[in-house]
Amino acid sequence: MQFLSAFAVYFVIWWIVLFTVLPLGMRSQHEEGEVTLGTVESAPARFRGGRVVLLTTLISAIVYGAWYVASTYFGFSMATLPRIVPSFD
């Protein structure tokens, strides 16, 4: 696999995992009881960007590694997945 293709797949996985990791452990200002003037109550009380990026990177590396092993060593590809949409040939 070309480096650019591998990076593109990892990038897509990383973004998908990012939006799954973002709400983990988030506490709103309403839950903390300290709402900052000019913000909504549902805003995060403390945003931990470093933790989110690190956790996203680790989970993405595991998912990418599983995909790489499945596609390289076991021969799984998009062609081996069941076809849901009928073909109109």
N, C-alpha and C positions, 0 to 999 in steps of 0.2 A: 504494500500500500504506500502510495506517495505520502510525503510528509504533510503536504497541504491538505490532502483528503483526510488524513488522520486528525489533523488539527481542527478541521471543519466539523468533524463528527464530535470531537471532544468539546468544542465550543458550543454546539447545540445541546449536548448533554448537560454541560455546565449551566447554561441558562435555564433549562427545564428544572434542574435540581435547585437552582437559586430560588425560584419562586415556590418551591416546596419547603425549603429550609427557612425562608424569611419569617414566617409566623411562629416558628418553634421558640418557646421560651420568652415570647414577647409579652410584656405587661404594659397595659395602657396607662395613661396618666390618670384616668378615672379609677382604675384598680389600685393605683398607688396613693390616690387621694391628694395629689399635687398637680393641679391643672395650671399650666403656664398661660398667662394672659395672652390672648390672640391666637391660641391654638385650639383644635378640637379635642374633646375628651378622649377620643379613640386613638390619638397620636401616641407613639411609643414613649414611655417614660425615660428609658435609657436605650439608645440604639447602639448595639454592639456590632459594628460593621466588620471588625477584624475577625470576630468569632464566626460571623455568618460566612465570610469569604473563605476562611480556613475549613469550616465544616462542609461548605459547598464543594471546595476543591477536593477534599478527601473522599466524599461520597461519589463525586463525578469520576475520580480516578478508579474507584472500585467498579462502578458501572461500566466505564470504558474498558477496563481490564477484562471484565466478564464478557463484554461484547467482542473484544479482540480475540479472546481465546475461543469463543463459540464460532466466530467467523473464520478464523485461521486454522484451528486444529480440528474442529468438528464439522466444518463446511456449511454452517448455516448462513443463509443469505436472504435477501428479500424474496427471491424466487421460491424458497422452500416454505414460506409462510402461506397459510391457506388464503385463497382468493375469495374475498367477500363480495366484490362487485362483479357481476357477470360480464363476460367479454362479448361484444357485439360484432363478431367476425362474419 
